[in-house]
């Protein structure tokens, strides 16, 4: 699908606009740098241990020039305007930084007020920030969606954005609006317009079907990618968003596949002929790490992502070495090993040199994954219960983000602000996907139609 960013947004309410036709979702976008505040406009600085911020953001139903039917699943442009605002509000509420209100219970601006808000109304409601927008249907069925952020106290516009989208992509425009607001107020890069791959689980515990599935970052637009005829495990998005790599046990043979999202075709990367675990991409997409068991030991190997060639072994026993995850610059790999007698976290150079242990805080440690910021490693801490934790790359600064019975396999949001994981219920054994921000205070369960495990958060979409 294609979504187009509108350049001349200021003209949108009164005339046709010029657009820049950039295709979405085919390459990793640059980090969005929020514009500097003007005339003292409010800007929030976010740190990893930030408490809940009391910044009040009012989000109104997006206005429309004419309430007409659309080809979306949300209804007419009037109904779609409310749905857009609900998605924006949900995104901003669930990141743990802001306290948005609306659109329910708030005054609904008319179309002409979108660029000329009544600041008195919002000041009386103690709103610090105001998000307003509009939706307009074109004769070709496509939608034009605008989004504006205002500082109520200063009575000024802070940032605006606009997008032309096909009906099927209306939620993406809402996520882009939320990303714009989030980036402007937090000073961080966005993450709402992204997707999550995971393993969908159905059936009894001893005969569980595991299928590859994907969904939006808020759980919407769910889709199964594989049929379940063979077990799927540990998916990961490629850096360019075109493919998902996963482990399959087709006919009992462990195989690493790459699933092309544009063509729905799969390519075999490696069929190892031995127990295989945890395939992972390198940051440039050229290499695949995986763990393979042979001769009583399990080691980490590297192979070309194009398939073929001779695998290069990066670890050389003893014991079990699993789960390589590259640092963002590709220079180092974090992994787990029991060479010291129990599962612990180790770091090595990308060529396998300089292997050294970094976890020395008691208990066991598994499933490490490097933050896209490069400053932290998330992992599963096993000390009684299984909890999601983070630490510095040198092993210091241990912090637990969850405190449940069995939380494991963390994966990072594209901006490194949120950690996602799966939680297994003690009574039923059913797994579900959760996420928590770096304060550890704001947990959220993502909706999935069936049991869900092994989440993998993809990069931000362009």
C-alpha positions in Angstrom: 0.0 0.0 0.0 1.0 3.6 -0.6 0.6 6.5 1.7 1.6 10.0 0.7 2.9 12.8 2.9 1.3 16.2 2.1 3.6 19.1 1.9 1.3 22.1 1.6 -0.9 21.3 4.5 -1.7 24.8 5.3 -3.7 25.0 2.0 -5.7 21.8 2.6 -8.8 23.3 4.0 -9.4 25.6 1.1 -7.8 24.3 -2.0 -6.1 21.4 -3.7 -2.5 20.6 -2.6 0.8 19.5 -3.9 2.0 16.1 -2.7 5.2 14.2 -2.6 4.6 10.7 -3.8 6.9 8.6 -1.6 6.0 4.9 -1.2 5.7 3.5 2.3 7.1 0.5 4.0 9.9 -0.4 1.6 12.9 1.1 3.4 13.9 2.1 6.9 13.1 5.8 7.3 15.3 8.4 8.8 14.8 9.3 12.4 12.3 12.2 12.8 13.9 15.2 14.5 11.3 17.3 16.2 11.4 21.0 15.3 12.7 23.3 17.9 10.0 25.0 20.0 9.0 28.5 18.9 8.4 31.4 21.3 8.9 29.1 24.4 6.7 26.3 23.2 6.6 23.4 25.6 9.0 20.5 25.1 9.2 17.5 27.3 12.5 15.7 28.0 12.2 12.0 28.4 14.6 9.8 30.3 14.5 6.0 30.8 13.3 6.4 34.4 10.8 9.1 33.8 7.7 9.0 35.9 4.2 9.4 34.4 4.0 12.9 32.9 0.9 14.9 33.8 0.9 16.7 30.5 -2.8 16.9 29.5 -3.6 16.4 25.8 -7.1 16.9 24.5 -7.8 14.9 21.3 -11.0 15.9 19.5 -12.9 14.0 16.8 -11.4 14.8 13.4 -13.7 17.1 11.5 -14.9 16.6 8.0 -16.1 19.0 5.3 -18.8 16.7 4.2 -20.1 13.5 5.9 -20.0 11.0 3.0 -19.5 7.2 2.8 -16.0 5.8 2.6 -14.6 2.4 1.7 -13.1 2.0 5.1 -14.3 -0.4 7.9 -15.0 2.7 10.1 -18.0 4.1 8.1 -18.6 7.6 6.8 -16.1 10.4 7.1 -17.9 11.6 10.2 -17.6 8.2 11.8 -14.0 7.8 10.6 -13.1 11.2 12.2 -14.0 9.7 15.6 -12.2 6.5 14.9 -9.0 8.4 13.9 -9.1 10.3 17.1 -9.6 7.1 19.1 -6.5 5.5 17.6 -4.4 8.6 18.3 -5.6 8.8 21.9 -5.0 5.1 22.3 -1.4 5.3 21.0 -0.5 8.3 23.3 -2.2 6.8 26.3 -0.4 3.5 26.1 3.2 4.8 25.8 3.3 5.8 29.5 4.3 9.5 29.1 1.1 11.4 28.6 -2.5 11.6 29.8 -4.7 12.1 26.8 -8.4 12.7 26.9 -11.0 12.3 24.2 -12.5 12.2 21.8 -15.5 11.0 23.9 -16.8 13.7 26.2 -15.0 16.6 24.5 -16.5 19.3 22.3 -16.3 18.5 18.6 -14.8 21.3 16.5 -16.3 22.2 13.2 -14.2 22.0 10.0 -13.4 25.7 10.0 -12.0 25.5 13.5 -9.3 23.0 12.8 -6.7 25.7 12.0 -8.3 28.3 14.3 -9.1 26.5 17.6 -11.1 28.2 20.4 -8.3 28.3 23.0 -10.7 29.5 25.7 -12.7 26.3 25.6 -9.5 24.2 26.1 -8.0 26.5 28.7 -11.1 26.2 30.8 -10.8 22.4 30.6 -7.1 22.6 31.9 -5.8 21.1 28.6 -2.1 21.8 28.1 -2.1 20.5 24.5 -4.7 20.2 21.8 -4.7 17.7 18.9 -7.2 18.5 16.1 -7.5 17.1 12.7 -9.7 16.5 9.7 -10.6 13.8 7.2 -11.8 14.4 3.6 -12.8 11.9 1.0 -11.6 12.3 -2.6 -13.5 11.4 -5.8 -11.1 8.5 -6.3 -12.0 7.0 -2.9 -8.7 8.0 -1.3 -8.7 10.0 1.9 -6.9 13.2 2.9 -6.2 13.3 6.7 -4.7 16.3 8.5 -3.3 16.5 12.1 -2.4 19.6 14.1 -0.8 20.0 17.6 -1.5 23.2 19.5 -0.1 24.7 22.7 -3.2 25.9 24.6 -1.4 28.2 27.0 0.7 29.9 24.3 -2.1 29.8 21.8 0.1 28.6 19.0 0.5 25.7 16.6 3.5 23.5 17.4 3.5 21.1 14.4 1.2 19.8 11.7 1.1 16.9 9.2 -1.0 15.5 6.5 -1.3 12.3 4.5 -3.2 11.0 1.5 -4.1 7.3 2.0 -6.1 4.6 0.4 -9.1 3.5 2.5 -7.3 0.4 3.8 -4.5 2.6 5.4 -6.6 5.0 7.4 -5.2 3.6 10.7 -1.6 4.3 9.4 -2.5 7.9 9.1 -3.7 7.9 12.7 -0.5 6.3 13.9 1.5 8.8 11.9 -0.4 11.6 13.6 0.3 10.1 17.0 4.0 9.6 16.1 4.2 13.3 15.1 2.7 14.5 18.4 4.8 12.0 20.4 8.1 13.1 18.7 7.3 16.8 19.0 6.6 16.6 22.8 9.1 14.0 23.9 12.0 14.8 21.7 12.3 11.0 20.8 11.9 9.2 17.5 8.5 7.6 16.7 7.3 4.1 17.0 3.5 3.8 16.6 3.5 3.2 12.8 5.1 -0.2 13.1 4.2 -3.8 13.0 4.7 -6.8 15.2 5.3 -10.4 14.2 4.5 -13.2 16.6 3.6 -16.8 17.0 -0.1 -17.6 17.2 -0.8 -20.6 19.4 -3.9 -22.8 19.4 -4.8 -26.3 20.6 -3.9 -28.3 23.7 -0.5 -27.8 25.3 0.9 -31.2 24.1 -0.3 -30.7 20.5 -0.1 -26.9 20.1 -0.3 -25.4 16.6 2.1 -22.5 16.1 1.6 -20.2 13.2 3.4 -17.1 12.0 1.2 -14.0 12.3 1.6 -10.2 12.1 -0.4 -7.2 13.4 -0.1 -3.4 13.9 1.6 -2.1 17.0 -1.7 -1.7 18.7 -3.0 -5.2 17.8 -5.1 -4.1 14.9 -5.0 -5.6 11.3 -4.1 -9.1 12.4 -3.1 -11.6 9.8 -1.9 -15.2 9.8 1.0 -15.8 7.4 1.5 -19.6 7.7 -1.1 -22.4 7.9 0.2 -24.3 10.9 1.1 -27.5 9.0 4.6 -27.0 10.3 5.6 -25.4 13.6 6.8 -21.8 13.3 9.1 -20.2 16.0 11.1 -17.0 16.9 10.2 -14.6 14.0 12.2 -11.4 13.3 11.6 -8.6 10.8 14.4 -7.7 8.4 15.8 -4.2 8.8 14.2 -3.1 5.5 10.7 -4.4 6.6 10.4 -6.6 3.5 10.7 -10.0 5.1 10.2 -11.9 8.3 12.7 -14.6 9.2 11.5 -17.5 11.3 12.4 -21.1 12.3 10.3 -23.9 10.9 10.2 -27.6 11.6 8.8 -28.8 8.3 8.5 -32.6 8.4 10.6 -32.5 11.5 13.5 -30.8 9.7 14.7 -27.6 11.4 14.8 -24.9 8.7 15.3 -21.1 8.6 12.9 -19.4 6.2 12.6 -15.8 5.0 8.9 -14.8 4.3 8.5 -12.1 1.7 5.7 -9.8 2.8 5.0 -8.3 -0.6 4.8 -11.7 -2.5 3.8 -14.0 0.3 6.6 -16.3 -0.8 9.1 -18.1 1.4 12.8 -18.6 0.7 14.9 -21.2 2.5 18.0 -19.7 4.1 19.3 -22.8 5.8 18.3 -26.4 6.5 20.8 -27.4 9.2 19.9 -31.1 9.8 20.4 -30.5 13.5 18.4 -28.9 16.4 18.4 -25.1 15.6 17.4 -22.1 17.6 16.9 -18.3 17.5 17.8 -17.0 14.0 18.5 -13.3 14.0 19.3 -10.7 11.3 22.4 -8.5 11.3 21.6 -4.7 11.3 22.5 -4.4 7.6 20.5 -7.5 6.7 23.4 -9.3 5.1 23.9 -12.0 7.8 21.8 -14.4 9.8 22.9 -15.7 13.2 21.5 -18.9 14.5 22.3 -21.6 17.2 22.8 -25.2 16.3 23.4 -28.3 18.5 26.1 -30.8 17.4 28.2 -33.3 19.3 26.8 -32.4 22.7 27.4 -28.6 22.4 25.3 -25.8 21.0 27.1 -23.0 19.2 26.3 -19.7 17.4 26.8 -19.6 13.6 26.7 -16.9 11.0 25.5 -17.4 7.4 24.7 -15.2 4.5 21.0 -14.1 4.5 20.9 -14.9 0.8 21.3 -18.6 1.7 24.0 -21.0 0.7 27.7 -20.8 1.6 29.5 -22.4 4.5 28.3 -21.3 8.0 30.9 -19.6 10.1 31.0 -20.8 13.7 31.4 -17.9 16.2 31.4 -19.7 19.5 33.2 -23.0 20.3 31.7 -24.5 23.4 31.7 -25.7 26.0 28.1 -26.1 26.8 25.1 -24.3 25.2 25.5 -20.9 23.4 22.2 -19.5 22.2 20.5 -16.4 21.0 22.8 -13.9 19.4 21.5 -10.4 19.0 23.6 -7.7 17.3 24.3 -4.2 18.7 22.7 -1.5 16.5 26.1 -0.7 14.9 26.7 -4.4 14.1 30.0 -4.5 15.9 29.0 -6.7 18.9 26.7 -9.7 19.6 25.0 -10.4 22.9 24.1 -14.0 23.7 23.4 -16.5 26.4 25.7 -19.3 27.5 25.9 -21.9 30.3 29.7 -22.3 30.1 30.0 -21.0 33.6 27.5 -23.6 35.0 24.2 -21.7 34.5 22.6 -19.5 31.9 24.3 -16.1 31.8 24.6 -13.2 29.4 27.8 -12.8 27.3 29.0 -10.3 24.8 31.5 -10.9 21.9 32.7 -9.0 18.9 30.8 -9.7 15.6 33.6 -12.0 14.4 33.4 -14.1 17.6 36.4 -12.7 19.4 36.6 -11.2 22.9 33.8 -13.4 24.4 33.2 -12.3 28.0 30.4 -12.6 30.6 28.5 -9.5 31.6 25.8 -10.8 34.0 26.9 -11.2 37.6 23.8 -10.3 39.7 22.5 -13.8 40.8 20.0 -16.1 39.3 20.1 -17.0 35.6 19.7 -14.8 32.5 18.4 -15.7 29.0 17.0 -14.4 25.7 19.0 -11.1 25.5 18.2 -8.5 22.9 20.1 -5.2 22.3 18.2 -2.0 22.4 18.0 -0.1 19.1 19.5 2.8 21.0 22.5 0.7 21.9 22.5 1.7 25.6 20.7 -1.2 27.2 20.1 -5.0 26.8 16.7 -6.5 27.7 16.6 -10.1 28.8 14.7 -12.7 30.9 15.9 -12.9 34.5 15.3 -16.3 36.1 15.4 -16.1 39.9 12.3 -17.9 41.1 9.9 -16.4 38.6 10.7 -15.3 35.1 10.9 -11.5 34.9 11.8 -9.1 32.1 14.8 -6.9 33.0 17.2 -4.5 31.4 20.9 -3.8 32.1 23.7 -1.8 30.6 25.9 -3.5 28.0 28.6 -3.9 30.6 26.2 -5.7 32.9 25.5 -2.8 35.3 22.3 -1.0 36.1 20.0 -4.0 36.5 16.3 -3.1 36.6 13.3 -5.3 36.6 10.4 -4.1 34.4 7.9 -6.8 35.3 7.1 -8.9 38.3 4.8 -11.7 37.2 5.1 -15.5 37.2 6.5 -16.1 33.7 7.5 -13.2 31.5 10.1 -13.8 28.8 11.6 -13.2 25.4 11.7 -9.3 25.4 11.8 -7.4 22.1 12.2 -3.6 21.7 10.1 -0.9 20.1 11.8 0.8 17.2 12.7 3.8 19.4 13.9 1.7 22.4 11.2 3.2 24.7 8.9 0.1 25.1 9.8 -3.5 25.8 7.4 -6.2 24.6 7.3 -9.8 25.8 5.1 -12.7 26.3 3.4 -13.8 29.5 2.3 -17.3 30.3 -0.7 -17.8 32.6 0.1 -20.0 35.6 -3.3 -21.8 35.6 -3.9 -22.4 31.9 -0.5 -22.2 30.2 -2.0 -19.8 27.7 0.5 -17.2 26.4 -0.3 -13.6 25.6 1.7 -10.5 24.4 2.4 -7.6 26.8 4.4 -4.5 26.7 5.9 -2.3 29.4 7.6 1.1 29.2 11.1 1.6 30.7 9.7 3.0 33.9 8.1 -0.4 34.6 5.0 1.3 35.7 2.8 1.1 32.5 2.0 -2.4 31.4 -0.5 -3.2 28.6 -1.8 -6.5 27.1 -2.1 -6.5 23.3 -5.3 -8.0 21.9 -4.8 -11.2 19.8 -7.4 -13.6 18.5 -5.6 -16.6 19.9 -2.7 -17.3 22.3 0.4 -15.5 21.4 4.2 -15.8 22.1 7.6 -14.8 20.7 6.8 -11.2 19.7 9.2 -9.3 17.4 8.7 -5.6 16.9 9.6 -4.3 13.4 11.2 -1.0 12.6 9.2 2.2 12.0 7.5 2.2 8.6 8.3 5.0 6.2 
